[in-house]
Structures are given as structure tokens and as C-alpha cells.
Amino acid sequence: MARFSAPVPIFRSFDETKARAFYLDFLEFEVVFEHRFEPGFPLYMGVRLGDCVIHLSEHYGDCTPGGAVRIGCDDLDELCERLNAKQTNHARPGIVDQPWGRDMTIADPFGNRLIFTSQAG
């Protein structure tokens, strides 16, 4: 029987500098790979934070802005404190209690939402 791995969301990106500032500097993802068909062409980049992998694409037609992904986090309070301590213009995240657990939603500069979540209880 076929086996499947975790899905990898693709988020639309429009500006490499803003994408790097948000994903690498602010959220502390690391670059897994970068690809351009030729110099000066749009960037397709894979980033990772722990087991979470996201692809960012500047290519028209790969995806549309406004997507969302839920990312499990074992210490949401620590993550929220660490991000807010950076005092960046990107976001001032807060944690919201939901019936299914606790969520902290952060929008990237392109309208995509990362929902960091922890289980209730």
C-alpha cells in the first residue's frame, strides 16, 4: 500500500527581501533550498522550522496569496514571547483559546496565514 508524507504547503511570495525578513529573521525558519530557472527569474524557496516545511514561490500560477497552514507547537507561550520580544513591525502575535486548543495566527507580508497551535488540555 502507498505511504504518504506530510503535505508541503506552497505560499505565494512577491518580494524576496520581505520573505527572507519574515520567514528567516522573524520566524527563524532555515532555508532548505533555493531555485531560479535563470538569474533574475522568480525565486522558489523551501524553508523549514523543526518538522514544518513550507515552499515560497514568486512564480505566477503556482498558488494564490491568502492561504493558511496550521503548525503544531509544543510551547506556544515561549514562541509568542520570543516573537514579541523582537518588537518588529511584522506582527504582535497573541494567543487565542479555541474549543480545539490554543492558536496564534501570524500573517506574512503577502496575506498568507501561519496558525501556530497547541492541543487543548
N, C-alpha and C positions, 0 to 999 in steps of 0.2 A: 504494500500500500504506500502511496506517495506520502512524504513527510513535508511539512511546511515550516518555514522560519517566520519570525515576526515580520509584519509588514514594515516597509520603509516609506514614510510619507515624503512627498515632494512638495516643497513650498516655493511659490513664485517669489523671486527677488528682482529688484530693479536697480540696485546700486551696490556694487561690491564693497565700497568703503563702509556704508551703513550696515551691510550684512555682517561684515567682519567685526565692526564695533559692537553690534548687538549680540551675535552668537558667540564670538570668541572672547571678546573683552568683558562684556557684561555677564553673560550666562556661563562663560568658561567652558564652552564646548571646545573640542580639539578638531583640527582638520584631519580627515581620513584620506581624502583625495581631492584633486582639482583637475578639471578638464576643460580645454578650449579646442575647437577644431583648428583654429589658427590664432596667432597673436592678434589681440584686439577684438576677437569674437566674444560672444556672451560666455559667462562662466557657469559651469555646472560643478557644484562642490558638495562633497559629503562631509558632514560633521557628526561628532559623537560626544555624548556626555554619559559616562557609565555604559549601560547597555542600550541607551536610547540613541538611535541613528536617524538622522534627517538629511535629506538631499535638498539643496537650494539651487534653483535654476533661474537664470536670466533669459532662457530661451522662450520666445513666444510660442504658445501652443503646448508646452509641457504641462502646465497647470494654470489655475487662476488664483489670484490673491483672495484671501478671506477664508482659507482653510483652518482647521483646528486639529490638534492632536492632544491626547491625554497621556501624561507621562507620570508613572508611579514614582513616588519619592518616599523614602523611609524616614526622613526628618524634615518635614515641611517647614517647621518653625525655624530651624537653623538656616535653611535655604532662604527663607523670607528675610530674616535678619541680615544675612550676608549680602543679599542683593540690595536691600535698603541702605546698608552702611556705605555702599558705593556712591550714594547721592548723585545718581546720574539722571539725565533728562529722559532716558528711555522709559522708565517706569518707577512707580512707587507701589510695588505689589502688596496685597493684603490677602489674608486667608479668610475664606468664607465657609462656614459649616453648612453642609448639604445633607439631605437624608441618606446619601450613599457614602459619605465621608467628608473630607475637607479638601477644598480646591483653592488654588492660587493661579489666577489667569493673568498672563502677560502677553500683550500684543507686540509683534515685531514691527519694524518700520514700514512693512508692506501690507499690513492688515491681517496677517496670519496670527492665530492664537495658540499659545502653548499653555495647556492647563496642567499644572503640576498638581498631583492628587495623592492623598493618603486614605487608607481604608478607615471607616468608622470604627470606633471602639478603642 
